[in-house]
Amino acid sequence: MNIILLTPEDWLNNRVVRLTDRRHEHIKTILKSVVGDTLRVGLWGGDRGAGVVAKTTSSCTELEITLSDPPLPRHPFDIALGLPRPKMLRRVLRTAAEMGVANLHLIHSARVEKSFWQSPLLHESRITAALQAGMERSGDTTPPTVHLHRLFRPFVEDHLPGLIGERAGWLADPGADQPLNPSREPGLILLGPEGGFVPFEIALAQSVGVTAGHLGTRVLSVDTALAATLSQALG
């Protein structure tokens, strides 16, 4: 946990928060903080700063908070991803949060099993928990906004053109002639589920202005493909 994320419910007054949950346990048992120590903190969806330990007991930790730093910048790429199997979904959510993705669109496609949409991991509380794990690792305070699209064709025809707008749109396709090499300018990238998109889906996306590109000759797992794609904007 590289940042202590705070919520409005934590505040005792305009300067002090009291923590009694796993964050308190982390401060007490992992960080072994004592009164006077300074910790990195951030307000969920808001600014970052410092928290000075003002009180620590077996049941709670109180921090005096100063929030002076803005949130970390968002990643330039939004992601539209074929809904992965539940075991993979938690890693995908965590990675998207770690990398600062602003919008993550989870979409249906031909190779997505319909049963995946019944996963408890798609409940709002479970999505939030997975995003929080990524944010705590990266020191971020702003979670990705997760959008669910259960039908592929309406997503592409009705939503995708507006989501792309004046930005670039890319689709990962192992059979493409050119590499997927988006610039660092803002854009949206479509990644398929395990097995990738089928030809009809690729053609449909291309019909609304999306460019296909490959990620190399190796077959990548969904979470590796996501990390590899997002890392192209880093440097």
N, C-alpha and C positions, 0 to 999 in steps of 0.2 A: 504494500500500500504506500504509494509515493505521494499521495495527497489525502488529507482528511476532508471528505465531502460533507458539507453542511446543508441542512434543509431549514426552512422557516420555523419548523416545530422545535428546533434545538435551542432557540434563543431564549435566555432568561431576561435580557434587556438589550439595548442597542449595542452593547460591547461584549457581552459574555454569553457563551453557549455551554450547555451541560450535555454530556454524552453518557449514555448508560448501556448502550448496545455493543455490538461487535467492534465498533470503532474505539470504545473505551477499553475493551479487552486487548485490542491491538496496541494501543498506546501504552497500556500497563504491562503486558506480557512480552510483546515483540520489541517495541521501541524502548521499553523500560524507562519511560520519561518521568522526570521528577519536576517539582515546582520550580519554575523559572526557565525550563527548556522551551525552545521555540520550534514549532512544527509548521510544515507547509499545509495550508488549508485553502478551501475554495467553496464558494456558495454554488450549489447546484443550479446551473443555468446562468451563473453570474461571474463576479470577479474572483480573483485569487489573491492570496496574501499570506499572513502569518498568524499563528495562534500561540500565545504564550501560556504555558500550563500555570493556572492560578490555584488549582486545588485538585488533589487526586486522593481517592479513597478506594476501598475494595469494590464499591458499587458505582462510582461515577468519576468522570474527569471534567473539570471546568476549564475552559480556555478563554483568554481575553483576545478578541479578534481585531485584526486590522486588515482590511481588504483594499489594496492599493494597486493591484496589477489587473489589467484587462484579461478576458478569456483568451486562450490560445486561438490562433487563426484556424479557420476551417480548411480542410483539404480541398484542392480545386476540383476534384472529381466527385460527382455523385455516382452511385452504383445502383444498377438494376440487376438483380441476381435471381436465377432460377432457384426456388425454395429448396434448400438442401435437406437431407435426412436430419432428424432431430439431433443426433449425436454431433453432427457437423455444425448445426445451426448455432449452438452456443459459442463455438469457436469463431464463427463468422461474425456474430454480433460483437464479441469481444474485440476482434481485430478491427472492425469498422470503427468502434469507439476509440481504440488506441490510436488509430491513424487520423482521427479527426474528421471522418466523413460527415457531411452535413445531412445528406438524405440517402437512406438505404431503402430501395424498393425491392421487396420480395415478391416474385412473380411466379405464376404457374406457367408451365410449358409441358411439351409432350412427354418428356422424360422425368417429370416430377410425379411421384405417386400421390394420388388424391388423399391417401391416409396421412400424408405429412401435414396437411392442413388441420388435422385434428390434434396435433401435438400440444400438450400443456405448455410447451416452451413458447408458444405464440400468445399466451395470455399476457396481458400488459405488465403484470407484476414480474413475471419471469423474464420478459424482454428487458425490463428496467434493471433487474439484478445482473443480467449478463452485460449490459452496457456499462453499468457501474463498475464491474470488475475491470473492464478495459480502461475506463476513465481513471480509476485509482492507480493503475499501472503507469499510465502516461502523464499523469498530473493535469488532466483536463477537467473542465467543469461543465462543458456543453455536450450533451448526448446527441448522437444522430437521431433524426426523426425517421422512424421506421414506418413505411407504408406497405400495406398488404394488397396485392392484386391477384385475385383468384382466377382470372380469365386472361389468357395471353393476347388474343387478337384485339379485344377492346383496349387493353393496355397500350399496345403498339399503335393502333389506329386513332384512338381517342385521346390518349394521355401523352404518349411519347413525343409527338411534335412540339407540344407546349412545354414539356419538361426540358427539351433540348433548346428550343428557341434559337438564339443566335450563336449558341455554343456548338462545339463539335460533339458528334455522337459516334461512338465506336462499339463494335461487337466482337468478342473473342470467338474466332472460328479457326480450328486447327487446319482446315483446308484452304484458308485464304492465301493469296499470292504474296501479300506484303505483311510485315510484322505489325502488331498492334503497338503503335508508337505515338501516342497522343502527346501534344505539347504540354507545357505547364499551364496553359490557359484553361479556364474553367470548362468543364465538359461533363458528359455522362457516358458511362461505359456499361455495356451489357455483358454479363458473364452467365454462361449456362450452368445447369445443374450437372451432376455426374453424368458423363456421356455427351454433354454439350447440347446445343440446339439442333433441331432437325432442319433439313434444307428448306422446308416451307417457312419456318420461323425466321431463318436467316434472310430469305428473300423478302419476307414481309417487312422486316426491320430495315432492310436496304431501300425498300420502296418509299420510306418516309425520311430518307436522307442519312441513315446510319452507314458508316464505313466498316467493313469487316477486316480484321487483322488477326494474325496468329501470335501465340506467346512462345513460339519455338517448337522444336521437334519432340520434346518430352511431353508425356501425359502428366498433367498436374492435378492434384486433388483440389477441391473447391477452395479450401482455405488458403492453400499455397498460391493458387491462381489469383485470389483476391489480394494477397499481400504483394505478389509480384507486380500486379497491375498498379496498385496504389504507390508502390515504391518508385515508379517511373517519374513521379512528380517531385521526388525528393532530391536533394543534392546541395 
